[in-house]
């Protein structure tokens, strides 16, 4: 009998794959990681998730880096505009509170958001015709 030995980066590895039939791939990955965490693995053995889980983690990492870069660029523009570092710092960190306050006010008053306010919906199925003046004899 011939043994199959798979190597990656000079280390022996075993690959386990599955076909996930639900749309909640992140939930399934979390459950798998929780079960793996319960195992007593020998020293030198590690577990890595790949496939879609790896793609999701990489995407969130890139998203976080992009957000940090965006905040740094905005801060730089504000520093150049105001000529100092304190006022832009106060402005930059007060913006999230304004957004949170707006969301809380919308929920409390049960008002539609701006996106909902500007959606086009037909008001009725009747067609209104413009007024025509009729001139008399």
Secondary structure, 3 states (H helix, E strand, C coil): CCCCCCEECCEECCCCCCCCCCCCHHHHHHHHHHHHHHCCCCCCCCCCCCCHHHHHHHHHHHHHHHHHHHHHHHHHHHHHHHCCCHHHHHHHHHHHHHHHHHHHHHHHHCCCCHHHHCCCCCCCCCCCCCCCCCCCC
